[in-house]
Amino acid sequence: MGKAENYYKILQVSPDDTVEAIKAAFRRLARRYHPDLNPDDPVAAEQFKLISQAYEVLSDSNRRRRYDREFRSHRQQQTKQTETAQNFYLKGIQQSQAKQYQQAIDSFTKAIEIEPSFIDAYLKRCEIRYKIGDTQGVLQDCYEVIKIDPTVAKAYYYQGRARYRLGYTQSAIKAYTEALYQETNYAQAYYYRGLAYQELKENALAIENLQTAAELFRSQGNWSAYRLSKKAIKNLDRGKQPLNRFFCGVGSIIFKYPWTSLALFLFNPAGGLLPAFSRLEKGQAIAVGIFYGALADLWFVGGTYLSWPNSEFPLLPLLAIGIIPFLSLVVTSKFIRIFYPNSGNLEADFFVVGAFLIPVGLMALMIGIISFPLSILALPFLIFGCCYAILTLYAGCSQIWNLAEAKAAFVVPFMLLVSSSLCYLAWKTIIE
């Protein structure tokens, strides 16, 4: 819109900000766009000129006062023009939906002529120009938008698309990176940056970007884009040797997925369990659940030996007892679906049961560590472990298995009763 507003936007500050805030914003942006740090980058050079010009005006109280007066006057004059520009913009939207692309470009151009800083009109014209192959027009529109407001992520995104089409892959990656700096959850920018890395044979970075894009697309419900991302990842994986693929898969199961999921739900079962599960694919959820069960079993065995240091409990029977809760709860959850057929599935069973056993196993290990000679200190671990385990199982029943709260309140104690009874019988039979 007006010149004054452009300056405030260029420095990414509000008209109400103090001189100190403006100075801080200038220093931050100057470090980012300084020509010495961005050699051979005309966009950065132009941006540095703009922020320097804006700073000269807004850091001087007298010049800033005059500037603000001009801006208010300009806004009043532009009110009717803006309404007319909006009409042309809406007309362009309708024409683009009807695939009347040249007419749409003409309408967006008229809107821009009336309102020279109409960012949405620039972006829509940019989008249409990209569709019809006018790459230079795309770059020009992106340049104009960035000049008006350097925080518009979509401008950098289309700048990257246009550069990539022209064969400037590294430059395209830089534009996508800038888009992601402005909007961290920009799934399309991650996707096309992944394809650009693939073009440069940097497959590890390509897969990382495509996986992030897939997760974002899935969270947004954009399933067609999600499938495209997964297909691109699969094609990259085919280029690996089978042994490399195997070790990468095993490494992710051991070193990545369990711990990222655990960080989400361990201390917040009610709020973190469902997000942790939704990030995993079917096979990953099953594998993570099994990993949690095995880890809890090892913690149980370790806690048992620490609690009774002079005992001669055989290792294999102890491991067998430790795995009974996992197996019994998975089987019980399958049995429950006879009565509640729309509750959960196999991967949900494995994940929820494994997540439930993590605080149980950790509790057993911690009690074993401190049980001698300070056994009274074991009580807090017992209370916290039981509470977190029950909360985790309840959250799994109500959120992942989609049971009503009243049903979940019945299912949780029923499952615990069955599992604890089997564990007690196994202990009496095998150990004693």
N, C-alpha and C positions, 0 to 999 in steps of 0.2 A: 504494500500500500504506500504510505507516505515515506518520505526520506528519513524522518526521525525514527519511525518505527523500524526501518531497515537497520539503522545503526544499533538500536537496542537488541535487535535479533542477531545481528552479526556478532556482538559481544556476549550474546546469550545471557542478558541481564534484563531486569524489569525497569520500567521508567521510574519506579519508586526507589530503586537501589541507591545506596550511598556512593560517594566518590571512591571510598575504600573498596567497596565491592566491585566497582567498575575496574579499578586498577588491578585487583586480584584476578578478575576474569581476563583482562588483557594479557597479564603475565602468563596465565595458563594457556591461552590460545596462541600466544607468540611462541612459546616453547614448542607448540605442536606444529605450527605452520611456518616456522622460520625458514627462509631459503637455504641457509647453511645446513639445516637438518633434512631438507627435501630437495636436493639438487636435481635439476632437469625435470621438475614437476611444475608446470605452468599453473595448474589449479591451486596448488599450495602457495605459489608466489602471488597470485591474484588475491587469494584469501588473506594473505599477510598484509597486502596493501589495504584491503578493506578494513581489517581490524585496526590497523594503524590509523586510518582516516577516522574511523568511528571513535577511537580512543582520544584523538586530538580534540574532537568536538565535545564529547561527553565528560571528559576529565576537567574541562574548563567550565566553571560555574556560569560565567556570563554567556559564553557561546552555547552552553547547554540550555540556558533559559530561553534564548532567542530561538534555538532549534525547536524546543517544545512548543513555543507559541506558533511557529510556522506549521508544526505538525497538527496541532488542534485545528487551525484554520483550514489546512489541507483536508483533514478528515471531514469537516462539515461540507466542503465543496464536493467531496467524493461520494457522499451518501447516495445520491440518486444514480450516479454512474455505476456504483457497486451493484445496485439492484438490477440495472440493465445488463451488466456483465454476468450476473447470476443467471439471468434469463438465457443468455447465449450459452452459458455453461450447461444448463439443464437441457437445452436443445441439442448440444453436442453429445451429451450422455445418451439421449434417445436415439440419435443418429448412429452412434457407435454400436448400440444394442441391435439396431437394424442392419448392421454391417455396412452402413453408408460411410465408409471411412474418410473419404476426401471431404464430404460435407461436414463430418464431425470435426475434422481438423480446421476447416474454415470457421466453424462456430467457436471453437476454443480460441482460435487466433483473434476473432473479434472480441471475445471476452477479455483477452490479454491486452488488446489495444485500448480497451476502455479502462481496465484495471491492471496496470503493468506489473503488479506484484501478486497477481492471482495465482497462488502456488498450485491449487488443485487443478486449475485449467492447464497450467504447464505440464503437470504430471499426467493428466489424461491425454493431452496431445502427444506427450512423450511415449505413452503406452501404445497409442494408435500408430505412431511413426515406427515404433519397433515392430509392430505386427506387419506393416506393409514394407519393411526393409529399408526405411530411411534412417540409416545408422547415424549419419552426420547430423541429421535433425534431432535425433535422440540426444546426442552428446551436447548439442547446443541448448536444448531444453534443460538438461541436467545442470549445465553450467549456469544458466539463468536462475534456476531454483536455488542452487547452492550459494549464489551471489546474494539472493534475497534472504535466505535462511539456511545457514550451514549445518543445521541439525536435522534436516529432512532425510531420513534413512532411505526412503524410496528413490530419491535422486541418485544417491551413490549406487544403489542396487542396479538401476537401469544404466548408469554409467558403466558399471562392470559388465552388464550384458552386452552393451554396444562395443566395448573394448574387446571382449572375448570374440565377438562376431568378426571383428576386424583383424583378429589374430594376435592381439596384444594380451597374452594370457597372464603374464606376471602383473601387468598393469590392471587387469581385470580383478585379480586377487586383491590387490591393494584397495580397489574401490569397494569390493564386497566386505573387506575388513573394516573399512570406514563405516559402511552401512550397519555392521554388527556393533560397532562402537556406539553408534547412536541408538540402536534398537537391538538389545541383546537376544531377544527371542524371535528374530527374523528368520523363520525357517527356510524361506526361498533363498536367502543369501547364503545360508550354510550349505544348502543343496548345490547351488551353482559354484560356490567356492570349492566344494568337494570335487565337482566335475573338472574344474580348472586345475586343481592339484593332480587329478588323474591324467590330464593332458600333459602335465610336466613330469609324469612318472613318479610322483611323490605319493605312493599308494597309502602309506600309513596316515598321512595327513588327510588324504582323500576319504579314507574309511572313517576317520574320526569325525570329519565334517558331515558326512552322509549319515552316520549314526545319530549325531545330534539333530540333524534335520528330520530323520525318521521319528525320533522321540517327540519332537515338537509337532510334527504333522499329526501324530497319533493323539497327542493331548488336545489338539485343535479339532479332531474329528475329520481331518482331511485324509480319507483313506486311500484315495487314488494316488495322491502325492506320497503317502507313506509307502505304498506298494512300489512305486517307482524308485524311491530311495533304497528300499530293501533289495530290489532287483539290481541296482547299481552296485551295492555292497557285495551281493552274491557274485556278480561278474568280476569284481576285483579279487574276491576270495579265490575264484577259479584259477587266477594267475599264480597263486601260491602253490608250493609243493604240498602234497598231502600230509607229510609229517609236520610241516610248519603249521598247517591249518589245525591239526590235532593239538599241538602244543599251545597254539593261541587260544583254542577253545577251552582247554583244560586250565590254562593260566587265568582266563577270564572268570571261570567258575570258582577258582580258588582265591584269586587275588583281587578281583574287581567287584563282581555282582553281589556277593554276600556282604561285603563290607559297606558298599554304597547303600544297599538296602537297610542294613543294620543301623547305619547312622541316621536314617529317617525315622525308624520306629522304636528303637530300643528304649529311649526315654520319653517317647510320646506315642504309645500304642494306638490311642484313639485317633490321633490326627495324622500319623505317619505310615500306618500299615498299608492302607489302600494305595497311596501314592507309590510306595515301595513296590507293591505287587504290580501296579499298572505299568511300571517301567520295564517289566520283564516279559519276554515272549514265553510261549508255552513250555518249551524245553528248558529254558533258563529258569523258570519258576520251579519246575520239578527238581532240577539239579541243585538249585539254591536250597530248597527245602531239605533235600537229602544231605547236603553239606551241613546245614544247621543241625540236623538230627545226629550226624556222626560227630560233630564238634561237641554237642551237648553230652553225648555218650562218653567221649574222652574226658570231658570235665567231670562227669559223674564218677568215672573210675579213679581219676586223680584225687578227687575229693574223698572218696572212700578210703583209699590207701593212706591219705594224710590224716583222716579222722581216726583210723585204727592202725597206727604205724607198726604195731607188733603182730598184726593179723597175718594169716597165711591164705588170704582169699585167692583162689585161682583166677588168673587174668581173663581167660576166655569166657568162663561163666559170668564174670562181672560185666564183660562187654555185652554178652547176650541179654542180661537183665537190663542194661542201659538202653538197649535198642527196643525193648518191649514197649515203652511208652509211645515211641514213634509209630511202630507198626500197629499197635492197638488203636491209637487215635485215628490213623488213616483208615483202617477198616471200619471203625465206628462211624466215622463221617460218611463213608459209603453206605453204611446201614441206615443212617439218618435220612439219606436222600430217598429211601423207599417211602418215607412219610412226607418228606418235603422235596418233591422231585425237581423243583426249579432252583434248588439251593446249591450253588457252587459247581465244581467240576474237579477232575483229577489234579490238575496243576494247582488249583486253589487249595485242595486238601493238603498236598505236600508242603506248599509254602506256609500255610497257616499253622500246621502242626509243627513244622520245623521252627518257625518264629516263636511259637509258644514255648518250645523246649530250650531256647537260648537262655532266658532268665532262670529257668529251672536248673540247667547245667551249671551256669555261672554261680548260682546260689550254692550248689553242692560243692563246687571248687573252693569258693571263698570261705565257707564254713569249715572245710577241711584244713585250709591254710591257718585259720586263727583258732581252731577248736582246742588246741593244746598249747599253753596252759590257760588261755584266756577264753574259756568256752562261753562265758556270759556275753561276749561281743558277737557271738554267732546269731543272737536273737534278731538284731536289726536286719542282717542279711536274709534271714529266714522270712521275716515279715515283708521286706521289700521284694524279694524274689517271688514269693507266692502272689503278692498283689499285682506285680507287673506281668507275671505269667497269665493270671486269670484275666486281667484287662486285655492282654494281647489276644487270647483265645476268644473273648467276647467281641472284641473289635473285628476279628476275622469272621466270626459267625454273622454279625450284623451288617458288616460293610462289604466283605468279599463274597461270602456265601449268600448274602441278601436275605437273611432271615429277619423277620420282624423282631423287635426288641423283646417282646414277651416270649417268643419261641427261643430266641438266643439265650434268655435267662434260664430256660429249662434245659436246653441242649448242653450248655457249658458244664453244669454240675453232673449231668448224666454221663458225659464223656469222661470227666475226671474220675467219677466213681468206677466206671468200667476199667479204665486204664490203671488206676491205683490198686484196684483189686487184683488185677492180673500181675502187676509188679510185686505185690505182697506175696502172692502164691508162688511166683517164680523165686523170690528170695528165700522163702521157707523151704522150697523144694531143692533148689540148687546149692545154696550156701549152707543152710543149717541141716 
